[in-house]
Amino acid sequence: MTVKLPECIANYFEADRKRSAEAVADCFADAAVVVDEGHTYTGRDAIRQWKADSSTKYTYSVEPFSISTEGERTTVVSHLAGDFPGSPLDLRYQFVLDGQKIAGLEITL
């Protein structure tokens, strides 16, 4: 199922699909915060390193299939499959947007 995503969120998933840590980091505001697997990454440099590390550690694909908005938070549920423990699973990507940039992202089960 294809869902219509806001442009900056669609750009994030496209950059991730291409395994481009630089392009992923460019989707975020300068002081953005990412929370993933119990770790917090603040700022584009930290976000770039987080994505570079996760993209080289595992091979995976992400397919968004649901989107909802509550207040300032946009939640995208995606099917994640790959060579990581627990695969496949559905993850919740909770975005906070700042104009055309991502100000915050929390990834949870």
Secondary structure as UniProt FT lines:
FT   HELIX           7..17
FT   TURN            18..19
FT   HELIX           21..26
FT   STRAND          28..36
FT   TURN            37..38
FT   STRAND          39..42
FT   HELIX           44..57
FT   STRAND          60..70
FT   TURN            71..72
FT   STRAND          73..82
FT   TURN            85..86
FT   STRAND          89..98
FT   TURN            99..100
FT   STRAND          101..108
//
